[in-house]
Amino acid sequence: MNQITEKFNFSIISAETTTRLLSLKLANLSTSTVRFFKAVLTKALRALFFFSMDDLFASEDDDHLFDLDYNPYARKRPLSSRLDRDEYDGADDEETNHEKLYLLPYSWWKEAQRSVADQVRGILYTVLSNDDNADSEILLDLRKEESSGTRDKGEERVSGREYALVNEALWLRTLKWYYDFKTSEEDARFVAEDQSQEVFPLRIRLSFSTETNSLLVKISLQDNMADLYRRACSIFSSQSGLLQIWDFSGQTSQFVMNEIINLSHNFSGKSGKEILLELKVHGFFVSTNKANERLAEWSKTENSFSKSRLKTNKSSDDLNSYLTLTDASLSGSGYRGIGPLGLTGLQNLGNTCFMNSAIQCLVHTPQLVDYFLGDYQKDINHENPLGMNGELALAFGELLRKLWSPGAMPVAPRMFKFKLAKFAPQFSGYNQHDSQEFLAFLLDGLHEDLNRVKCKPYIESKDAEGHPDEEVADEYWQNHLARNDSIIVDTCQGQYRSILVCPICKKVSVTFDPFMYLTLPLPSTTMRTMTLTVFSTNGTMLPAPFTVTVPKYGRLKDLIDSLSMACSLRNDEILLVAEIYKNQIFRFLDEPSDSLALIRDDDTLVAYRLPKVSETYPLVVFSHQQLERSYSFGIMASNWKPFGVPLVARIQDLSSGSEIRNQFLNLLCPFQMPVDDVINDYDGDEMGNTVSENSKMEDTVNSLVSDSDAGSDSGEENDFLLKTDFKFYLVDKNKMEPVEIKMNEPVPVSSLTENLDVSVHWADKMTEKYDTCLLSSLPEVFKPQLFTRRPQESISLYKCLEGFLQEEPLGPDDMWFCPRCKKPQQAKKKLDLWRLPVILVIHLKRFSYSRFFKNKLETYVDFPIHDLNLSNYISHIDGQSSNRYQLYAISNHYGGMGGGHYTAFVDHGHGRWYEFDDDRVFSVREDRIKTSAAYVLFYRRIWEV
C-alpha cells in the first residue's frame, strides 16, 4: 500500500511539475489556446486520479496552473520579508496578495470617510524630498509626526500637499463611495471621461534609517517605465511645497518594527537592506493629448532602455499582474480609466451557475459590500464549533473584493467553492443545486464565522402565557441576540410570531422565532386541483368531470363543498364520494374530517348525486361485466370481465328483482345510443322507413322496461327477453358464488341490509345499444402535463404573502405535540410578521416535491420594484422602522426540474440594471426584469420621506 501511495504522490508531483514547465513553453500561444489546453488537461487529471477536484487540486497555486506570469514562490509573508526578494522578485498572484498599497490624495480619501461610521486611525509622516538627481531617481525621507491619529473633521486643511496610504480594501471602499457619489449625478458618463480615475503602478525601494529614525523611499528610473517615472516626479516634486503622507494601512509601522527587531540582532548596527515593493498610485495626474505628445517624444529614446533594464531585474511584464488597466497607452489620456465597479462575472466551474447567481446578489448587497471592504477580520470567531474558523468568511470576503476590483477579468471561485464544501459537503462536486438552498447555507456559515458572541450563554425559555405579545417578543429577540450577533443578524434577520391552536382542547401556543428569509408559497403550492366525475342517480344526465381547487392539507368537507358549488348541487341532494379501482368501488369517502393529503394524484374519484330523502333506503351498487372471448390453439374460451364505472342508486322497494332491473335501466337512460346508430340491428325496408324504425325501437325499449305483473305466460316471455339483455347477480362477500336475482321473486336480502352489491352481466347486443365508452372514461384526480405548455398564470406578490400568513392545518407529517392533550395533534398554524430586517430576502416556492413526482411552477409573480409596502402585513407597528422596501437583486431560474440555468439581475444604482450570466455581464432594461423565472428576490429597506 505504501508503494502505491508513493507512486501516486509521485505522479501528482510529476503532473504539477510538468504543467509548470509547460507554462513556460506556452508564452507565445494565444490566450484562448492556453485556456483550452488548461481545460483539457484538468479533465484528464480528474479522470486519471478519480478524485474530486475540490479535494485533490484545491491549492492556491491551482488557479494559476497555466498563468504565464505566475510565480509559485510568492507566498503570504509579512511585508518586510515577502517583498525582500532577490531571486524571485515578481508580481504576486492575485490569490495570495493581500497587502497591496495605494497612494491617494488625502482630500479625496477624507471625503469618502465622511460616509463611514468607523474612522480609521493613521500615522502622519512629513516628507522631505530630494530630487537633485531627478533624471534618474528621487529620494524621500519620511519622518513620523507626534500628532498622528485621526484628524478632526472640522480641522482646516494644512497648507501644502497631503497624501494617504491605504490598503486595497480601504481603497476599494473609498473608490466605491466615489463611484456612487458620481453616479448620483445626472451625467453617468464620468466613467469614461473622468481621467482622475487612472491607476498606475510605481515601484519603490523602502529602507529604514537608524541615523534619522525615519523611513527612506527611493524611486528610480531603473525600476520603472519612463512615463511612470515622470509621473512620480510630478507627484513628489520638492518644488510644490510641503508634503505629508498619512499611513492608514499600518504597513509602515509593521515594517519599522520588524527592522528594529532585526537591528537588535545585528551587532554591526547597519541599517537593514532596502526592499522592493509595488505601489498603486491613483487620482493624482490628469494628462492631456499635448502632454502625451511631449511624453511620447521623450519615451522613444528612453522607454526601450528602461524596459531592458527591467528585464534584467526579473520583473518584465510584472506590471500586468494586477489589473489590465495598468497597461500603458500613449493615446488619449495615456492610461486606461478604472471603469464601472462591481460588474465582474464569475466563471462557471461546471454546474455552478446556482452559486454564481446567489453570490452576485449577495456581493451587491450594500451593507455586506461596506462590511467586507472594511476590517471584517476583527469579527472572525475562531472559537465557534459551528463555524469554520473563519475560513468561509475569509474566502467570501476575498471573493467579494475581487468582484469589486476595477477592471478585473471574470473570477474563478475555486477556493471559495472548496471552503464552502467543507462547511456544507452536499455542495462538493459539480452537480446542479438549488440557489436558495445554497444561499441559506452560505448565510448561516457566514453568520457562524462572524458571530461576535464567543461564548453562547444558556438561556432557559420561560412560559409566556398571560404576558403581552410585545413583552414576550422583545424577550425572545434579546435572547436570540445574546447568542447570535453578526453582520448577517444585523442585516438579514427578522422575527415572526407563530400561533398554534389544538383542534381538540383548543390549547394556544405563541412563540416568536427569527427568520433569515421568507419562503412564500405560490397558490399552486398551498392549493391543489382535483378532478372528479359526478354521476346522477335519477337517470337525467350524463356523468361530467369537474375540476376544483382545494387546500393541499384540507379535509374531505372542503372537497365536497367546492364540488357542490361546481356542479350546482341542489339543496335536496347530497354527494357521495367514492374511489374507483379496477372498475370496482374500492372505498367510500364518507368521513368529512378525513385529510385530502391521503388522496393521491393518480387516484380516480367519482361523486354520486343522491336525494336526501332516500338516505334511509338501501344503497345498491351496480357493477358491470361483459363476456370476453379469447382463442387459444383453435379453442375459444370465454369469461366475464368487469368494465366501466359502477352505478349507484337507493331503492326503497326490494320485493322483487324487477325493481332492481327497472332502477338499473333508468340509470342507463343517459347512456342510450341515438336511434340512427342502432337502427341496423332491426329488419326494415331497404329505404329505411323512419317511422316504422322508431316504432320498433320504442317497442323494444318498452318491452325491456315493462313490469312483469302479467300471468305465467307473460312471465315466461319476460324471462326469455331478460336472458338476451341483462342478468343480475347478488354478490355476497361471505359466499363464494353470486346468487342470481329472479325478476318475479323477492330479493334474498335482510331488511336491515344497508348496501347491496349487484353484478350486472351485459349481453353483447346491449353493449351496442348503450355508449359504454362514457362509462369507461374516468380521469385521474390530477394528471401532470409533461409535454404540454400550461397557460401562463399570474399572481401578485402580495397574494403570495397573504397565502403565507393565512391560517392552515399542519400536514400529517408535521404534527404538533399538544402539552395539554399529551399527544401529537394536527393543529392549525398562523404566522404573523413581527419584526422586519434591513435586507428582506423573499424565496418564491416554485419547486414542489412528492413521493412520485417533481414539479416546477412557471407562475408569473408580479412583484413591486420601487415600493414594496408591508405596513398592512406586519402585526407589530414600530414607528422607528420603515416597512417599505426597494428591489435591488433577483436570482432567476430558467428551465425545468431535470435541468436549468441560473442568472441574476442586479440594480447597479439609480435604476441601471445588469444581468449576470456566469462570466457574461450586460445591461438590461428595468421593464425586462419581471419574468416567470424570478426565484429569489432581494429587497432593501427604504426610509419614508
N, C-alpha and C positions, 0 to 999 in steps of 0.2 A: 504493500500500500504506500509506503514511504517513497519507493522508487517511482510509482505512478504520479504521486504528488509532485516530486521533484521535476519529472518530465513535464508535467502540466504547467508548473510555475515557470519552467524554462521556456516553454512555448509562448507563454504570455509575454515574458520579458523580451523574447526574440521578436514577437509581433510588434510590441511597442517600439523597440529599438529600430526595427526595420521601417516602421512608419515615420519615425523621426528622421531617419536618413533619407527616406523618400521625399520628405517635405523639402529638403534642400535641393533635390533634383527637379521639383515641380515649380521652381520660382519663375520659369519662363512660360508656364502654361496659363491659360485664361482662368478667370475665377470660376466660371461655370464648369469647366473641365475638372478643376480641383474639387469642387463640391460634389460632382457626380462620382469621382473616384472615391471620395471620402464615404459617400453613402453606400457604395457597393462594398467597400472593404469592411465597413461597420456591420452590415448584414452578414457578410461572410464570417466574421469573427463571432457574431452571436450564434450563427448556426453551427459553427465548429465546436464551440465550448459549451453549447446548450445551457448556458446560464442567462439569467436576466441581466440585461444591460444596466439596469439600475443598480444591481448589486456588484457586478464584476468590474465594470468600467466606470464607475461613478467616482472618479477622482477629478480634482480641479484642473488637471492637465488635459483631460479628455476633450473638453470643448475646444482645445487648440491643437487637436491631433494633427491637423494639416495647415494650421496657420503659419504662413511663411515668415512672419515676423515674431513668432513666439519664442520666448527664452525660457526653457524649463528650469533654469537656475534662479529665476526671480521668485522668491518666497515671501511670505508675510513675516517681515522682520521689522524691528524698530527703525525709525527714520535714520538714526545715526549709523546703524550697521547695514541696513538694507541698501542705502544709497552709496555706501562706501565700498565701491567695487572697481576693480581694475580690469580683470579679465572678462567679466560678464556685464559690463555696462551696457544697458539696452533698455528698451521700453518694457515697462511692466505690463503683464497681460491684464486685461480688464476684469478677470475673475479675482485676482489677488491684490490689486492695487486699491487700498482704502485710504491712502494718505496724500491724495493729490491736493496741491496747494494752489490757490487762486489769489491774484493781486487785483484789487478793485479800487476805484475812487471811494474814499470814506463817505463822501456826501451821498453817493448812490446807495451804499450799504446802510447808512443811517436812516434814510427814508424808508427802506424796506423793513428795518427793525421797529418802526413805529407801529406796525400791524402785528408784531409778535409779542405775546404776553411775557414770556420768559426772556429777559435780557441776558445777552452773553457777555461775560467779563473778558477783557482783553488786556494786553500788555503794550504800553506805548514806548516806542523807540524813536529817538531823534537820529536822523541820518545825516552823516557828513559824507558828501560826495566828492570824489577825486577823479576828475575826468581830464587830467592833463594829457593823458595818452588815449584820448577818446577814439583815435583812429584804430586802436587795437583792443583796448579794454577799459572798463570802468570799475573803480574800487569804491565800495560803500562801507561805511563804518556805522553800525547800529548800536546805539547806547541806550540802555534802559532808563526811562524816567521814573522817578519815585511816585509820581501821581497816577500810576497805572490803575486801571479798573474801568468801571462803567461810567461813561460821561453822562452828566445830567442832560435831560432832553432840552432843558431851557438854556443851556450854556451856549454862548455865542461861539461860532466857529473861529478858530485862531487863524491869524494871517499865514499865508503860505500854502503849501500843499500837504494833504493828508491822504494816506492810502490805507487800505485794510487788507490783511492777510487772513484768509479763511480756508477751511477745508471744503471738500467737494459738496458735502451735504448742506452746509450753510450757504454755499454759493448757489446750489440748485434752488434752495428755498427762497433766497433773495431774487434769483432770476425769475422764479415763478411769480413772485409778488409783482415784479416789474412787468412781466408779461400780462398778468391780469389787469394791472393798472392801465397799461397802454391799450389793451383790447377793450377796455370800458369806454374809450373814446370812439367817436364816430368813424374815424379813419382807421380801419383794421389792416391797412397795407403797410403798417410800420415794420412788419417783419422783414419785408424785402427792402425797405428804404432806409431804416434806421441803422446806419453803419456803426453806431456806438456799440452795437451788439456783437462786434467782432471779437473773437478769441484767438490768441496766438501763443505758441509755446516759447518759453525763454529758458535756456539752460544757464544755471548759475552754479558757482562753486562757493560752498559755505565752510567757514572755519571759525574757531574761537581763539581770541587773543587774550593771553593771560596778562599781558602788559597793561592793556587798557580795559580789561574785563568787559569786552564787547564782542559782538559778532561781526565778522568780516565777510563781505559778499563780493565776489569778483565775477563780472560779466565780460566775456571776451568774444572777439570776432571769431576766434578759432573754434569755439564751442557752438556757435550759432550761425544760421544762414545770414547773409549780408543784410537783406532787407529787414529781418527780425532784429538784428543788432542795431540798426539805425533807429528803429522804433524805440528800443530800450534807451538809446542815448537821449532821445527827446523826453522820455519819461523821467529819467534820473539825472537830468542835467543840473549842474550846480548853479547855473545862471538864472534858474527860475525861482530862487528864494528858498526859504526854509522848507525842509522835507521831514515829515513824520509818518511813521508806519504803525498802525495798530495791529497787533497779532491776536486774532480771535481763534486761531486753530490750536494753540497750545504746543505746537511743534517746536518753536524756538526754545521754550523753557525746557522741553524734554531733551533737546539737543545739547543745551548748555549744561544740564545736569549730568548727562552721560559723559560729556567732555571733562567736567570737573572730577567725576569718578575715575575716568581714565588717567587724568593727570596725577591723581593721588597715588596711582600705581606706577607712574613714570618718573623715575628718580632724576632723569635728565632735566625735567622742568620745561621741556619744549612744548610748544602748542601742538594740539592734535592736528593730524593732517586734514586737508580740506576734502569735502565730499561733493560729488556732482549730483544735482537734482534738477528736475524739470519743473518750472513754474508756469502756470497758465495765467496769462495777462488778459484782462477783459475791461472794456469800457473806457479806454484812455485816448485812442487815436482815431481821428476821422480823416481818412485820406481822400484825396481828390484826384481827378484824372491828370491835372497838371503836375501834382507831386509825384504821381506814379511814372510820368514820363521822365522826370529827373532821376527817380529811383531806378527805373529800368536801364537808363543810360549808364548809371554807375554800376549796376549789377552785372552788365555784360562782361566787365573785366574782373569783378571780384567774386561773383557768385559761384562760378565753376571752381575757383581755387578754394573757396570755403567748403564746398561740398566734398572735395577730395580730402581735405583735412578732417572732415567729419568721419569719413570712411576709415581713415587710419585709426580713429579712436573707437572703432567698432560701434558706431552709432548711426550708421546710414539707415535712412528710412524710419528712424525711431520716432520722428515727429508725427508719423501717421498712425502710431499705435493707439492713440486715444480716440480721436474723432476724425472723420473725413473733413470736417470744416477747417482743420488746421492746414490743409493743402494750400500752398502759395499759388497765387494767380495775379498776374500784373494787369488784368483787365478790370475795368470798373473801379470798384473800391479797393481792390488789392487783395482782399481776403473774403472768403465766403461768410455770410451772416449766420447767426445761430438758427434762425427759423423758428417755427412753432414748437412749443414744448408739449410733451405728453402724447404725441402722435406716432409712437413707435409700436410696431406689431410684434407678435410672438410667433416663433416658428412652431409648426405642428410636428411634434416628435413621433407621431403615429397614434391616431385616435385621441389626441389631446385637445381637440377643439373645445370640449366641455370645460376644460381647465382654463384655456386661453380666454374664453368668453367671460367666465366669472372673475378672473384676475383683472381683466380690463375694466370691469365695472368697479372693482374694489380700489384699484390704483387711481381711479378718477373720483374717489370719494374725498371731498375737500379736507375733512378732518383727519383722515388717515394719511393723506399726502403731506400735510403740515407736520403730522406727528413723526412719520418715518423719515422725513427730510431733516428732522431735528435730532436731538440727542436721546433717542428712544432706548439706547443700550442701558441707560441707568435704571430702567424699569424691568429689565430681564430678571426673571425669578429662577435662580439656579437650584432652589430647594424644593420646588413643587414636583411631587411624584407624578402628577397628572400631566405635566408638561414634557418638553423635550430639551430641557436645559438651555432653552433659548435658541436652539438650532433652527427651528421653524421660523421664529420671528426674525432672526438674522438673515435667513435665506429670503424671506419675503421682503424685508427692508432693502436688501441689496438688489433684488429684482425690481422693486419699485423705483429705486434711484436710477437704475439703468434705463427703465422705460421713460423716465422724465429727463434723462440726459439729452441735451440738444443735439440734433443731427445724427443720433445713433441709428445703426442699422437694426433690422429685426433681431430680437434676442431669442436665444435658445434656452429655455428654462430647465435645463437638465438637472442642475444642482438643486433647484427648488423642488422639482418633482422627486428627486431622491430623498430629500429631507421629509417631504410630505408622506412618502410611502413608509417611512419609519414610524410616523405618528399614526397613519391610517393605512395598514397593509393592503386593504382592498383596492387602493389606487396604484399599487405597483403593477408593473407590466404595461401593456399597451392596449387594453380593452377599452371600449367606449363606456362612459359612465354618465350619471345624471349631474348636470351642472349645479343644481340646487343642493343635492346631497354633498357634492364636493365643497360647495360654499359653506354648508353647515359645519363640516369637519374642519375647514380652514379657519373659520371664525372661532370655533371652540379651541382649536390648537393655539391660535394667536393669543386668545384670552389667557390660557393656562401659562403660556410662556411669558406673558407680560403682566401677570397678576401681581399687584403691588402688595398683596397680603402674603407674607412669608409663612406665617403660622395660622392656619384657619382655626378659629375658636369653635368649640362645640356649643350649639345653641339648641336648647330644648323647645320644641313648639308648644305653645300654650293653647288652652281652649278658648276660642274666640267667641263662643256662643254668648249672646247677650251684650256684646260690645258693638259700638258703631263701626260701620264699614271703613270710614276714613281712618279711624284709630288703628284698626286691625291691618289695613293695607299699608300704612306707614311703618308699622312694626315689622311686617313681613319684608318690606323693602329694605329697611335698615339692617335686618338680619341677613338679607342677601348681600348687601354691600359690605358687611363685616367679614364675609368670606370671599367675596368676589369684587375686585376693584382693579379695573384695567381700562385702556382706551376703548376696548370693544364694549365693555359695560357702559362707559360714559356715552358712547356714540350710538350703539345699535340695540340696546336692550330696553324694553318697556315692561309693562305689567298688565295682566288681565285678571278679572275676577271670574272664578268658576263656581257655579251653583249646581249641586246635585240634590235631587229630590227622590226619595224612595217611593215607588208606586204602591207599596203595601202599607207601611207605617207612617208615610209622609215625613220622614226624617229629612231635615235640610242640612246640607253641609256646604259651607262657604270657605273657599281658600283663595289666596292671591299668589299667583305664580309669575315668574319672569318669562319673557319670550324674546327671542332673537329675530324672529321674522314671523309674518302672518301667512299661513297656508290657507288660501281662500279656495273653497271648492267651487267648481263650475256647476251649473244646475244639473248637468248630467252625472255628476259625482254624488250629489245628495239625493237625487231622484232617479228613478228607473222607469223605463217604459215597459209595459206588459200588454201582450196581445192575447185576448180570449175570444172564443167563438160562442155567441149567445144563441140558444135554441129555444123555440117556443114549444109549449106543451098543449096548445089548443089547435094546432094544425092550420094556423092562419098565415104564417110567414116562413120564409126560408132562413136557415142559420146565417148569421152575419158576424164577421170578425170586428172587434172593437179594440183599439189601442188606447190605453190610458196611462197617465203619469202618476206615480205614487211614491211616497218616501221610501228610500232604499231600505231602511230598517223599520218600516211601518208595520202595521197589523193587517190582518185579513179584513177587518172592518174598513180600513182605508181603501182597500181594493174594491170592496163591494159598493162603497159609497161613490167612488169615481166611476165605476162601471154602470151603476144605476143611472147616473146623470148622462152618461154617454149613450146608453141605449133607450133613454126616455122611459124608464120603468114606471108603471102606473102605481098609484097608492095601494091598490088591492092586489099587488103582486110582490113576490119576493124572488131573490136569486139564490139558487143552489149551485155552488161551485164544485167541480169535480176534476180530478186529474185522470187523463186517459193514457193507458199504457197497453200496447198490443191489442188495440180495438176493444179493450175492456175498461170499465171504470176501476181504476186502481184504488182510489180513496175519495171520500167526500171531504171537502174543506168546510166544515160547519162550525168551527170554533172561532169566534170573532177576534180573540186575543192572540191567535197564532201569528208568529212572525213571518213576514214576507221574505226574510232572508233565507228561509228554508225552501223557497221555490227557486229552482234553477232556471237559467235562461233556455235550456233545451227541453224543458218540460212542456207538455201540451195540456192546456186547461180549457174547460168548457163551463158555461153557466146556463142553467135551465131556468126559464121564467115559469114560476108556479103560482097559482092563485092562493091567496092567504086563507080562504075559507076551506081549502082542502087539506090543511096541514094535519088533520087527524086521520085522513084516509091513508091506506097502504100505498107505499111508493113502489111502482112497478118499473123495472129496468129492462128494456128490450135490447138484447144484443143480437147481432146479425151473423148468420153463417150461410155460406154458399158452397155448392158442390164443386170440388176441384178434381179434375181428371188428369191423370198422367199415364204415359205409355212406357213400359219397360220390357224389352225383349218381345215386342209384339203383343204384350198383355196389358190391357187397360186396368188401371187401379184408380179408385175414387175415394175421397174422404171429405168431410165437412171442415171448412176453414173459416175462421172469423174474419169479418171485414167491416169497415165503416165505423161510425161513432154511435154508441148506444143511445137510444131514445128513452126519455123518462116521462112518466105521467102518474098522476094519483087517481085511483079508481075506487069509487065508492061501493059498487055492486060487484061481488065476485061469486054470484050464484051460479054462473055458467061460464064455460070457456069462450062463448061467443062475445061476452062483454070485453074480454081481453083482446079478442080479434078485432072487434069494432074500434076499440081505442087505438090499436096499432095502425089500422088503416086510416084512421083520422089523422094520426101523426104523419103518415106518409103523403097526405094530400099535397103539400107544397112541393114534394119531390116528383110528382107525376109528370111524365114526359108530355109535350104537346101532341095533339091528335095527329098532326101531319107526320110525326116521327114514328108513330106506331101503327099507322093505317095499313101498312103492307102485311101486318100479321093476320089480317082477316080477308076473306074472299069478297069480291065485289065486281062491278062492271069493269071492263077494260079501260074505259074513260075515267072511271073513278067517280061514282056518284057521291057527292059530299054529304048530302042529306042522309042517305042510307048508311054511309060510313059513320057519321056522327051518331046516328041512331043505334048502330051496332055497338059503338064504344060505350054509349050511355047504358045500353042494356048490359054490357059486360061488367061495367063498374057497379051498376045497381045490383047485379047478381052477386058480386063479391061482397058487398056491404049489407045485403038483405039479412034480416033477422031470421033465425032458424026456429020459428014458432009454428010451422005447419005440421001436418001429420007425418006419419012414419015414412011415407013415400017421399015427401018433400025433404025430410031429414036425410034420407039416403042420397038424394040428389045433391044436397049441400055438401055432404061428406065427400062425394065424388069431386065436386068443384074444389074443395079445400085441399084435396090431395094434389091438385095441379097448381096451386098458388103458394100458400104458406102452411107450415106446420109449426106448432108452438109446443115447447117443452119446458117444464118447470125444473129449474136447477136447484138442487139442494146440496149444500156443501157436505152434509153428513151422509149423503148417499152417493154411491159410485156412479149409477146410471141416472140420467134425467128421466122424468116422468112426462109422458105425452099428455097434453091438455085436450080433452074432448069438448067439442063445441056444445053439446046438449047435456053435459054433465057438470056438476059443481066442481069448482077448482079445489083440489085436495090440499088446502092450507088451513091453518088455525085462524080463528077470528082475532087473535092477538098479534098476528104477524104484521110487522111494520114495513118490511121490504121484501119484494118478490123479484127474483132473478129469472127472467124468461128468455130462453134461447129460441130465436125465430129462424127456421130453415127456409131459405128462399128457393123457389123453383126457377129454372133457367129463364122462362118467359117473363117472370116478374122483374128480373134484373134488367130486362129490356124496356119494360113499361115505366120504370122509375129511374130517375137520374141518381145512380149510386155514387157518381163522382162527387156530388155535393156532400154525400155522407162520408166520403173517404178523405177529402181535402181538409186538413186541420193544421193551422200554422202553429209554430212554436211560440213560447212566451216572448222570446227576443232572439232574433237571428241577426248577428253582426254582418254587415255588408263589407266584405273584404276588398272587393274589386270595383265597387260602385261608389261614386262620389256622392256623399250626402250633401243636402242643401246647406248653404252657409248659415250658421246660427250666429246671432249677435246678442250681446247682453252687456249691460253697464257694469263697471267695476263696483259701483255702489250696491247693485243687486247681489253680486258675489259676496260682498261684505255682509249684507243682510242675511244671506244664507249661512254664513259663518257664525253669526251671532244669534240665530234663531234657536229655539229650544228643540231638542230632538232626543229620542231614546238612544241609549247606548246599544252597541251591537252585541250579538250573542257571545262574541269572543272577547268582549271588553266590559264584563260585568263589574259592578261596584259592590264591595263588601259593606253592607249596611251595619253600623255598630249597634243598632237597636235590634234589628232582626237577627243578627249574628250569622248571616249567610249572604252569598252574592245575590244581588238584585239587578235587574235591567232598568236602572234608574234613568230619569230624564235629566239631561245636561243642558246648561245655559251658560254661554260665555259672554263676558262684557269687557270692553276695553276700559282700562282704568288709568294707565299712565303710558304716554306715547314717547318713543325715543326721538333723538335728533335725526337719525337716519332710519327711515322706515323701509324695510325690505318686504316686498309682497310676492309670495310664491303662488302662482296660478296652478292649481292641481289639474294638469292636463292628462297625466298618466294614471290609469286605473289598472289594477291587477286583481285577477281572480284565480281560482284553482286551475281553471282550464283555459283561460284566455287573458291576453293583454291588449289594452286598447289605449289610443291617444285621441283626445278630443281636439278638434280643429275649430272650436268655437271662437268667434271673433269677440274679444273683450274690448269695449270702448272705455279706455281709461283716460283720466284727465292728465294734461301735460303741465299746465301752469298753475292750476289751483285745485288740488285735492283737499276738500274741506271735510274734516272728520268731526266737526263740532256736534253734529246730530247723532254721532255713533259712539261717543265716549260717555261713560257713566259718571265720571268724576271730573268736574269742571275746575281747572286750575287757572286762575287769572294771570299767573306769571308765565305760562307757556302757551305757545301758539299751536293750534290744531290744523294749520294749513301747510300743505306740502307742495313741492315742485319736483317734477320728474327730471332726473339727470342721467339715468343709465337704464338699459334694457338688455337682458340676456335672452336671445332668441333660439328657438329650436325648430329646424325645418326637417320634414320627413316624418317617417312613421316609427313604429316600435323596433322593427328589425334593424334599422339603420337611420342615420340622420346626420345633421350638421348643426353646430352651434356657432353663432356670431354674436356680436354685441353692438348696440347703438349707444353712443356716449355724447352728452352735451358738453362741448368744449368751451362753453361760456358764451353768454349773450345770444343764445339761440342758434349757435353753429354746431350742428350735429355731424358726427362722423360714424362710419361703420367700420368696425374692427373684425375682419375676416382672417383670422390667424395672422400671417405676416403682411397682409394687404390692408391698407388704411385709406379710405377715400370719403369725401364729403357726401352727405345725403340731406335732402330737404326735410324740414320738420314734418311736413304733411305726409311723408312716406314712412315714418317710424311706427305708425299704428298698423300692425298686421296680426293675423291669426297665429303667428309664430311666437308672439310675446310670451315668455315663460316666467322670468323673474324681473320684477320692477323695483327700481331703486329711487326712493324719494328723499329729499332733504327738506328740513323744516324751514319755512319762511316766516318772518315776523310780520305781523299785521301793522300797517301804517297807521 
